[in-house]
C-alpha cells in the first residue's frame, strides 16, 4: 500500500478486535478514555463539540459519564463505525463525514475534537478547516515523530507520524497552544495538542 485509502477501516476485519477481543478492547478503550480525561482537564469550557473521527462514539460516551451536558455531533468516514456509534449511543448525533470535506460553517462549534485521524491522511491541509469551524478550542491527537516526519504501516493502513513542529506550524494567527502531551504507547507515541483561540 502506497497511498491514502479512506475506507481502509471499512475493510479491515482486524479492527473488529477492538470491540470483541478482551485484551484489544481494554487497551483500545484505556488510551482513548485517557485522551478524553486529558481534554476534560482543560476545564470543559465548551458547550458544543464536533468530534471528527468519532469511531464508535467512545469519546462522547466518556464525556457524558464525566457529566458533560453539551451539544455534540460526531462524524466518521467509515459507515460501520457510524452504525456502531449509533447503536451504542442512539441519543447522539452521528454522521458520515470526511475530514477532507467537512460541511460545517465557520465558528460552528466551541470545541473541534480530532483524535487519531490526521495520521491517516497524506498531508495536514485539513487542519485549516478544523480551526475555521472552531470558536474556542481545537484538540488534535496524532501519531508523533521525533526529529522528522515519518510514515509506516499498521494493518491495511499507511500512517504518517508528525513532529511537534509539523502540527504547531499549522496553527493560525490568533490561536495559541494551551497544552501539549506526549502520550507514550508501546508501538508509537500519540502527541496531544489543545489549541485555544486568543480572544476567548
Long-range contacts (C-beta under 8 A, 24 or more apart in sequence): 1-153, 1-156, 1-157, 1-158, 2-158, 3-122, 3-158, 4-120, 4-121, 4-122, 4-158, 5-156, 5-157, 5-158, 6-77, 6-98, 7-77, 7-78, 8-120, 8-155, 8-156, 8-157, 9-77, 9-78, 9-80, 9-81, 9-157, 10-78, 10-79, 10-80, 11-156, 12-155, 12-156, 12-157, 14-155, 15-155, 18-56, 19-56, 19-84, 29-58, 31-183, 31-185, 31-190, 32-58, 32-59, 32-62, 32-115, 32-116, 33-58, 33-62, 34-183, 35-59, 35-115, 35-141, 35-183, 35-190, 35-192, 36-62, 36-63, 36-66, 37-62, 37-66, 38-179, 38-181, 38-183, 38-192, 39-113, 39-139, 39-194, 40-66, 40-68, 41-179, 42-137, 42-178, 42-179, 42-194, 44-68, 45-110, 45-136, 45-137, 46-70, 46-109, 46-110, 46-111, 46-136, 46-137, 47-71, 47-110, 48-72, 48-108, 48-109, 48-110, 48-111, 49-73, 49-109, 49-110, 49-111, 49-112, 49-113, 50-74, 50-75, 50-104, 50-108, 50-109, 50-111, 50-112, 50-113, 50-133, 50-134, 51-75, 51-113, 51-114, 52-97, 52-99, 52-102, 52-112, 52-113, 52-114, 52-117, 52-130, 53-77, 53-99, 53-114, 53-115, 53-116, 53-117, 54-81, 54-82, 54-85, 54-94, 55-81, 55-85, 55-116, 56-81, 56-84, 56-85, 56-88, 57-84, 57-85, 57-86, 57-88, 57-89, 57-92, 57-94, 59-113, 59-115, 60-89, 60-92, 61-88, 61-89, 64-89, 70-110, 73-109, 75-102, 99-126, 99-129, 100-125, 100-126, 102-126, 102-129, 102-130, 102-133, 104-133, 105-133, 106-132, 106-133, 107-132, 107-133, 107-134, 107-135, 108-133, 108-135, 109-133, 109-134, 109-135, 110-134, 110-135, 110-136, 110-137, 111-136, 111-137, 111-138, 111-139, 112-137, 112-138, 112-139, 113-139, 114-138, 114-139, 114-140, 114-141, 115-139, 115-140, 115-141, 115-192, 116-141, 116-142, 116-190, 117-142, 118-142, 118-160, 118-162, 119-143, 119-159, 119-160, 119-161, 119-162, 120-157, 120-158, 120-159, 120-160, 121-160, 122-160, 124-162, 124-166, 124-167, 124-170, 127-167, 127-170, 128-170, 128-172, 131-171, 131-172, 131-175, 131-195, 134-197, 135-197, 135-200, 136-196, 136-197, 136-200, 137-178, 137-194, 137-195, 137-196, 137-197, 137-200, 138-175, 138-193, 138-194, 138-195, 139-192, 139-193, 139-194, 139-195, 140-167, 140-192, 140-193, 140-195, 141-183, 141-190, 141-191, 141-192, 141-193, 142-167, 142-190, 142-191, 142-193, 143-188, 143-189, 143-190, 143-191, 144-182, 144-188, 144-189, 144-190, 144-191, 152-188, 154-187, 161-188, 162-191, 164-191, 167-191, 167-193, 168-193, 171-195, 174-198, 174-199
